[in-house]
Amino acid sequence: MRINNFIKLLILIPIFSVSAQKGFTIDLNIKTEPIENGSIKQTGIGVLFFKDIGTKNKLTNTFKYKSTTVTDEIETYLLKNYVTNYSSTHFNSFENNFEFSHQLTEKTKLKIAIEPTANYESNFKISDVIVLGGIELSQSLNKNNSIDLGIKRMTIFGKPEILPTFSFNHQFNKEAYLKLGFPNSELSYSNSIRNKFSLNNDFSGSSYNLNSPIITEDLSTMTKVGFSQMETTLQFERNMDTSWYISLKGGYSSNKEFKFSDENKTKEMNRTLKNGGIFSVSIKYKL
């Protein structure tokens, strides 16, 4: 048991040092969106390292921390007669993504990803660690078109589940690019070497363990809460110089839900949230 716990902690630690890398990126992001009783505010920081291994292999390690605040007690979305103290509910998330890519042939690439995550309300426990990830195959059709097919364990619908992923990618020219797929789609255009505009459609979600279980009217014990939505956004990214980037994103989020479940996920209760605007700003440094 202690060995298993040690392994779970170990895989949350980034495996690279900055000095050993071919590339390094750090990203700071702030995001806000309204919901029924207030808003959801997120602040995140991510660090990405990558290194080429020979001519056919690449190893990428992305470590992210995200702080999420729901500006009301989470119980108000589940219990009809709950008397709120109007205090915020705070969640923490650590993600450590390891991705290995291998060029199988001139036109075929294989990607394998392992993503240990820890998502919890405020008190970290070993049981908060789950392992996501998957496998993806990329096939180049010609110089302008390619397809990606894969299967991944994700939380985009508010709980960990195995889902297919796919995309069709088309390069119109050196300025314009199209990606159509699931869970992400993008249409991007660069009018200069400094500016990039993109229209994005993304399915996103997360799952957290609660500090204290919520007892519902039918005496069910809810110990987990998930959040899921679909985001349609317009993004502008500006390259300030060779290393610094700033990004502004605004748009609309729909299909928003809180998903409450018990420890074994045998009992689930969904709460639909109102659709609304979304805005985020990001500052990125690339070395």
C-alpha positions as a Markdown table, in Angstrom:
| # | Residue | x | y | z |
|---|---|---|---|---|
| 1 | Met | 0.0 | 0.0 | 0.0 |
| 2 | Arg | 2.8 | 2.4 | 0.9 |
| 3 | Ile | 4.6 | 1.6 | -2.4 |
| 4 | Asn | 1.4 | 2.4 | -4.4 |
| 5 | Asn | 1.1 | 5.7 | -2.5 |
| 6 | Phe | 4.7 | 6.6 | -3.2 |
| 7 | Ile | 4.3 | 5.8 | -6.9 |
| 8 | Lys | 1.2 | 8.1 | -7.1 |
| 9 | Leu | 3.2 | 10.9 | -5.5 |
| 10 | Leu | 6.2 | 10.3 | -7.7 |
| 11 | Ile | 4.4 | 10.5 | -11.0 |
| 12 | Leu | 3.1 | 14.0 | -10.0 |
| 13 | Ile | 6.7 | 15.3 | -10.1 |
| 14 | Pro | 8.1 | 16.8 | -13.4 |
| 15 | Ile | 10.8 | 14.6 | -14.7 |
| 16 | Phe | 12.9 | 17.2 | -16.5 |
| 17 | Ser | 15.2 | 20.0 | -15.4 |
| 18 | Val | 15.2 | 23.2 | -17.3 |
| 19 | Ser | 18.9 | 23.0 | -18.2 |
| 20 | Ala | 18.4 | 19.7 | -19.9 |
| 21 | Gln | 15.8 | 20.8 | -22.3 |
| 22 | Lys | 15.7 | 21.7 | -26.0 |
| 23 | Gly | 12.5 | 23.8 | -25.3 |
| 24 | Phe | 10.8 | 25.4 | -22.4 |
| 25 | Thr | 7.5 | 27.3 | -22.1 |
| 26 | Ile | 5.8 | 28.8 | -19.1 |
| 27 | Asp | 2.1 | 30.0 | -19.3 |
| 28 | Leu | 0.0 | 32.0 | -16.8 |
| 29 | Asn | -3.8 | 32.1 | -17.4 |
| 30 | Ile | -6.7 | 33.8 | -15.8 |
| 31 | Lys | -10.3 | 32.9 | -16.7 |
| 32 | Thr | -13.8 | 33.9 | -15.5 |
| 33 | Glu | -17.3 | 32.9 | -16.4 |
| 34 | Pro | -20.8 | 33.5 | -14.8 |
| 35 | Ile | -23.1 | 30.8 | -13.4 |
| 36 | Glu | -26.4 | 31.0 | -11.5 |
| 37 | Asn | -25.2 | 32.1 | -8.1 |
| 38 | Gly | -22.1 | 34.0 | -9.1 |
| 39 | Ser | -19.1 | 32.9 | -11.2 |
| 40 | Ile | -16.4 | 30.4 | -11.7 |
| 41 | Lys | -12.9 | 32.0 | -11.6 |
| 42 | Gln | -9.8 | 30.1 | -12.5 |
| 43 | Thr | -6.1 | 30.9 | -12.3 |
| 44 | Gly | -3.6 | 28.5 | -13.7 |
| 45 | Ile | 0.1 | 28.2 | -14.4 |
| 46 | Gly | 1.7 | 25.7 | -16.7 |
| 47 | Val | 5.3 | 24.7 | -17.5 |
| 48 | Leu | 6.2 | 22.7 | -20.6 |
| 49 | Phe | 9.5 | 21.0 | -21.4 |
| 50 | Phe | 10.4 | 19.0 | -24.5 |
| 51 | Lys | 13.4 | 17.2 | -25.8 |
| 52 | Asp | 14.1 | 15.4 | -29.1 |
| 53 | Ile | 15.6 | 12.0 | -28.7 |
| 54 | Gly | 17.3 | 11.1 | -31.9 |
| 55 | Thr | 15.6 | 12.0 | -35.2 |
| 56 | Lys | 12.3 | 10.1 | -34.7 |
| 57 | Asn | 11.4 | 10.5 | -31.0 |
| 58 | Lys | 10.3 | 13.4 | -28.9 |
| 59 | Leu | 9.5 | 13.5 | -25.1 |
| 60 | Thr | 7.3 | 16.3 | -23.7 |
| 61 | Asn | 6.5 | 17.0 | -20.0 |
| 62 | Thr | 3.7 | 19.5 | -19.2 |
| 63 | Phe | 3.1 | 20.3 | -15.5 |
| 64 | Lys | 0.0 | 22.5 | -14.6 |
| 65 | Tyr | -1.5 | 23.9 | -11.5 |
| 66 | Lys | -5.0 | 25.3 | -11.6 |
| 67 | Ser | -6.9 | 27.1 | -8.8 |
| 68 | Thr | -10.7 | 27.2 | -9.3 |
| 69 | Thr | -13.1 | 29.3 | -7.1 |
| 70 | Val | -16.9 | 28.9 | -7.3 |
| 71 | Thr | -18.3 | 32.1 | -5.7 |
| 72 | Asp | -20.8 | 30.3 | -3.5 |
| 73 | Glu | -21.0 | 27.1 | -1.6 |
| 74 | Ile | -21.3 | 24.1 | -3.9 |
| 75 | Glu | -24.2 | 22.7 | -1.8 |
| 76 | Thr | -26.5 | 25.4 | -3.2 |
| 77 | Tyr | -26.5 | 23.7 | -6.6 |
| 78 | Leu | -27.6 | 20.3 | -5.1 |
| 79 | Leu | -29.8 | 21.0 | -2.1 |
| 80 | Lys | -33.0 | 22.9 | -2.7 |
| 81 | Asn | -33.4 | 24.3 | 0.8 |
| 82 | Tyr | -29.8 | 24.7 | 1.7 |
| 83 | Val | -29.1 | 27.9 | 3.8 |
| 84 | Thr | -26.0 | 29.4 | 2.3 |
| 85 | Asn | -23.4 | 31.4 | 4.1 |
| 86 | Tyr | -22.4 | 33.0 | 0.7 |
| 87 | Ser | -18.8 | 31.7 | 1.1 |
| 88 | Ser | -16.8 | 30.5 | -1.9 |
| 89 | Thr | -15.9 | 26.9 | -2.7 |
| 90 | His | -12.3 | 26.5 | -3.7 |
| 91 | Phe | -10.7 | 23.6 | -5.7 |
| 92 | Asn | -7.1 | 22.7 | -6.6 |
| 93 | Ser | -5.8 | 20.7 | -9.5 |
| 94 | Phe | -2.3 | 19.4 | -10.4 |
| 95 | Glu | -1.7 | 17.8 | -13.8 |
| 96 | Asn | 1.5 | 16.2 | -15.0 |
| 97 | Asn | 1.4 | 15.1 | -18.6 |
| 98 | Phe | 4.1 | 12.9 | -20.1 |
| 99 | Glu | 3.9 | 12.5 | -23.9 |
| 100 | Phe | 6.1 | 10.3 | -26.0 |
| 101 | Ser | 5.9 | 10.6 | -29.8 |
| 102 | His | 7.6 | 8.3 | -32.3 |
| 103 | Gln | 7.8 | 8.8 | -36.1 |
| 104 | Leu | 6.8 | 5.3 | -37.3 |
| 105 | Thr | 7.2 | 6.1 | -41.0 |
| 106 | Glu | 7.6 | 9.3 | -43.1 |
| 107 | Lys | 3.8 | 9.9 | -42.9 |
| 108 | Thr | 2.8 | 8.1 | -39.6 |
| 109 | Lys | 3.4 | 9.3 | -36.1 |
| 110 | Leu | 2.4 | 7.5 | -32.8 |
| 111 | Lys | 1.8 | 9.5 | -29.6 |
| 112 | Ile | 1.4 | 7.9 | -26.1 |
| 113 | Ala | 0.4 | 10.1 | -23.2 |
| 114 | Ile | 0.2 | 9.4 | -19.4 |
| 115 | Glu | -1.4 | 12.2 | -17.3 |
| 116 | Pro | -1.5 | 11.7 | -13.5 |
| 117 | Thr | -3.8 | 14.4 | -11.9 |
| 118 | Ala | -4.7 | 15.3 | -8.4 |
| 119 | Asn | -8.1 | 17.2 | -8.1 |
| 120 | Tyr | -9.4 | 18.1 | -4.6 |
| 121 | Glu | -11.3 | 20.7 | -2.7 |
| 122 | Ser | -8.7 | 21.8 | -0.1 |
| 123 | Asn | -7.1 | 18.8 | 1.7 |
| 124 | Phe | -5.0 | 16.6 | -0.5 |
| 125 | Lys | -5.2 | 12.8 | -0.1 |
| 126 | Ile | -3.6 | 10.0 | -2.1 |
| 127 | Ser | -7.1 | 8.9 | -3.3 |
| 128 | Asp | -7.4 | 12.3 | -5.1 |
| 129 | Val | -4.8 | 11.1 | -7.7 |
| 130 | Ile | -6.2 | 9.6 | -10.9 |
| 131 | Val | -4.3 | 8.6 | -14.1 |
| 132 | Leu | -5.6 | 9.9 | -17.4 |
| 133 | Gly | -4.0 | 9.7 | -20.9 |
| 134 | Gly | -4.2 | 7.6 | -24.0 |
| 135 | Ile | -2.8 | 6.8 | -27.4 |
| 136 | Glu | -3.1 | 8.6 | -30.8 |
| 137 | Leu | -2.1 | 7.9 | -34.3 |
| 138 | Ser | -1.4 | 10.7 | -36.8 |
| 139 | Gln | -1.4 | 10.0 | -40.5 |
| 140 | Ser | -0.3 | 12.5 | -43.2 |
| 141 | Leu | -2.5 | 12.3 | -46.3 |
| 142 | Asn | -0.6 | 14.8 | -48.4 |
| 143 | Lys | 1.3 | 18.0 | -47.8 |
| 144 | Asn | -1.8 | 19.9 | -46.7 |
| 145 | Asn | -4.0 | 17.3 | -45.0 |
| 146 | Ser | -3.7 | 14.9 | -42.1 |
| 147 | Ile | -5.9 | 12.9 | -39.7 |
| 148 | Asp | -5.5 | 12.0 | -36.0 |
| 149 | Leu | -7.3 | 9.0 | -34.4 |
| 150 | Gly | -7.0 | 8.0 | -30.8 |
| 151 | Ile | -8.5 | 6.8 | -27.6 |
| 152 | Lys | -8.0 | 8.6 | -24.3 |
| 153 | Arg | -9.2 | 8.6 | -20.7 |
| 154 | Met | -10.4 | 12.1 | -20.0 |
| 155 | Thr | -12.7 | 14.2 | -17.7 |
| 156 | Ile | -14.2 | 16.4 | -20.4 |
| 157 | Phe | -17.7 | 15.4 | -19.4 |
| 158 | Gly | -17.1 | 15.9 | -15.6 |
| 159 | Lys | -15.9 | 12.4 | -14.8 |
| 160 | Pro | -13.0 | 10.1 | -15.8 |
| 161 | Glu | -14.0 | 8.0 | -18.8 |
| 162 | Ile | -12.5 | 6.5 | -21.9 |
| 163 | Leu | -13.5 | 8.2 | -25.1 |
| 164 | Pro | -12.4 | 8.3 | -28.8 |
| 165 | Thr | -10.6 | 11.3 | -30.2 |
| 166 | Phe | -10.3 | 12.3 | -33.8 |
| 167 | Ser | -9.5 | 15.3 | -36.0 |
| 168 | Phe | -9.1 | 16.3 | -39.7 |
| 169 | Asn | -6.3 | 18.9 | -40.2 |
| 170 | His | -6.0 | 21.1 | -43.3 |
| 171 | Gln | -3.4 | 23.7 | -44.0 |
| 172 | Phe | -4.9 | 26.2 | -46.5 |
| 173 | Asn | -1.6 | 28.1 | -46.8 |
| 174 | Lys | 1.1 | 29.3 | -44.4 |
| 175 | Glu | -1.4 | 31.8 | -42.9 |
| 176 | Ala | -4.6 | 29.7 | -42.4 |
| 177 | Tyr | -5.1 | 26.3 | -40.7 |
| 178 | Leu | -8.2 | 24.2 | -40.0 |
| 179 | Lys | -8.7 | 21.5 | -37.4 |
| 180 | Leu | -12.1 | 19.7 | -37.2 |
| 181 | Gly | -12.6 | 17.1 | -34.5 |
| 182 | Phe | -13.4 | 16.0 | -31.0 |
| 183 | Pro | -12.8 | 17.2 | -28.4 |
| 184 | Asn | -11.2 | 20.2 | -30.0 |
| 185 | Ser | -11.7 | 22.2 | -33.2 |
| 186 | Glu | -9.9 | 25.3 | -34.5 |
| 187 | Leu | -9.8 | 27.7 | -37.4 |
| 188 | Ser | -6.7 | 29.9 | -37.2 |
| 189 | Tyr | -5.3 | 32.8 | -39.3 |
| 190 | Ser | -2.1 | 34.8 | -39.0 |
| 191 | Asn | -2.1 | 38.2 | -40.7 |
| 192 | Ser | 1.6 | 38.7 | -39.7 |
| 193 | Ile | 4.4 | 36.9 | -37.9 |
| 194 | Arg | 3.2 | 38.6 | -34.7 |
| 195 | Asn | -0.5 | 38.2 | -34.8 |
| 196 | Lys | -2.7 | 35.1 | -34.8 |
| 197 | Phe | -6.5 | 34.9 | -34.7 |
| 198 | Ser | -8.4 | 31.7 | -34.0 |
| 199 | Leu | -11.9 | 30.4 | -33.6 |
| 200 | Asn | -12.1 | 27.5 | -31.2 |
| 201 | Asn | -14.7 | 25.0 | -30.1 |
| 202 | Asp | -13.6 | 22.9 | -27.1 |
| 203 | Phe | -15.2 | 20.4 | -24.8 |
| 204 | Ser | -13.7 | 20.8 | -21.3 |
| 205 | Gly | -14.3 | 19.4 | -17.9 |
| 206 | Ser | -12.9 | 18.4 | -14.6 |
| 207 | Ser | -13.7 | 16.2 | -11.6 |
| 208 | Tyr | -12.9 | 16.9 | -7.9 |
| 209 | Asn | -13.2 | 15.0 | -4.6 |
| 210 | Leu | -15.1 | 16.9 | -1.9 |
| 211 | Asn | -13.7 | 17.5 | 1.6 |
| 212 | Ser | -17.0 | 16.6 | 3.2 |
| 213 | Pro | -19.8 | 14.4 | 1.6 |
| 214 | Ile | -23.1 | 16.1 | 0.8 |
| 215 | Ile | -26.2 | 14.2 | 2.0 |
| 216 | Thr | -29.1 | 14.7 | -0.4 |
| 217 | Glu | -32.8 | 14.7 | 0.3 |
| 218 | Asp | -33.0 | 11.0 | -0.7 |
| 219 | Leu | -30.1 | 10.3 | 1.7 |
| 220 | Ser | -27.5 | 9.7 | -1.0 |
| 221 | Thr | -23.9 | 10.5 | -0.1 |
| 222 | Met | -22.2 | 12.6 | -2.7 |
| 223 | Thr | -18.4 | 12.7 | -2.4 |
| 224 | Lys | -17.4 | 14.0 | -5.9 |
| 225 | Val | -18.3 | 16.9 | -8.1 |
| 226 | Gly | -17.6 | 17.3 | -11.8 |
| 227 | Phe | -17.9 | 20.3 | -14.1 |
| 228 | Ser | -18.3 | 20.2 | -17.9 |
| 229 | Gln | -19.1 | 22.5 | -20.7 |
| 230 | Met | -18.6 | 23.3 | -24.4 |
| 231 | Glu | -16.6 | 26.5 | -25.1 |
| 232 | Thr | -16.9 | 28.5 | -28.4 |
| 233 | Thr | -14.3 | 31.3 | -28.3 |
| 234 | Leu | -12.5 | 33.8 | -30.5 |
| 235 | Gln | -8.8 | 34.1 | -29.5 |
| 236 | Phe | -6.2 | 36.7 | -30.4 |
| 237 | Glu | -2.5 | 36.0 | -29.7 |
| 238 | Arg | 0.2 | 38.6 | -30.0 |
| 239 | Asn | 3.9 | 37.9 | -30.2 |
| 240 | Met | 5.4 | 40.8 | -28.2 |
| 241 | Asp | 9.0 | 39.7 | -29.0 |
| 242 | Thr | 10.9 | 36.5 | -29.7 |
| 243 | Ser | 9.9 | 35.0 | -26.3 |
| 244 | Trp | 6.9 | 36.8 | -24.9 |
| 245 | Tyr | 3.3 | 36.2 | -26.0 |
| 246 | Ile | 0.0 | 37.5 | -24.8 |
| 247 | Ser | -3.4 | 36.0 | -25.6 |
| 248 | Leu | -7.0 | 37.3 | -25.1 |
| 249 | Lys | -9.9 | 34.9 | -25.4 |
| 250 | Gly | -13.6 | 35.6 | -25.3 |
| 251 | Gly | -16.7 | 33.7 | -26.2 |
| 252 | Tyr | -19.7 | 31.7 | -25.1 |
| 253 | Ser | -20.0 | 28.5 | -23.0 |
| 254 | Ser | -22.9 | 26.1 | -23.3 |
| 255 | Asn | -24.0 | 22.6 | -22.1 |
| 256 | Lys | -22.7 | 23.6 | -18.6 |
| 257 | Glu | -23.3 | 21.1 | -15.8 |
| 258 | Phe | -22.3 | 20.2 | -12.3 |
| 259 | Lys | -22.2 | 16.4 | -11.9 |
| 260 | Phe | -22.4 | 15.1 | -8.3 |
| 261 | Ser | -21.7 | 11.4 | -7.6 |
| 262 | Asp | -21.0 | 9.0 | -4.7 |
| 263 | Glu | -17.7 | 7.3 | -4.0 |
| 264 | Asn | -18.4 | 4.4 | -6.4 |
| 265 | Lys | -20.2 | 6.5 | -9.0 |
| 266 | Thr | -23.3 | 4.3 | -8.7 |
| 267 | Lys | -25.5 | 7.4 | -7.9 |
| 268 | Glu | -25.2 | 10.5 | -10.0 |
| 269 | Met | -27.1 | 13.8 | -9.9 |
| 270 | Asn | -26.6 | 16.4 | -12.7 |
| 271 | Arg | -27.4 | 20.1 | -12.3 |
| 272 | Thr | -27.7 | 22.2 | -15.5 |
| 273 | Leu | -26.2 | 25.6 | -15.3 |
| 274 | Lys | -27.1 | 28.6 | -17.4 |
| 275 | Asn | -25.1 | 29.3 | -20.5 |
| 276 | Gly | -23.1 | 32.5 | -20.7 |
| 277 | Gly | -20.0 | 34.4 | -21.6 |
| 278 | Ile | -16.4 | 33.4 | -21.0 |
| 279 | Phe | -13.2 | 35.5 | -20.9 |
| 280 | Ser | -9.6 | 34.6 | -20.3 |
| 281 | Val | -6.2 | 36.3 | -20.6 |
| 282 | Ser | -2.9 | 34.4 | -20.9 |
| 283 | Ile | 0.8 | 35.4 | -20.8 |
| 284 | Lys | 3.3 | 33.0 | -22.2 |
| 285 | Tyr | 7.1 | 32.8 | -22.2 |
| 286 | Lys | 9.0 | 30.6 | -24.6 |
| 287 | Leu | 12.7 | 29.8 | -24.3 |
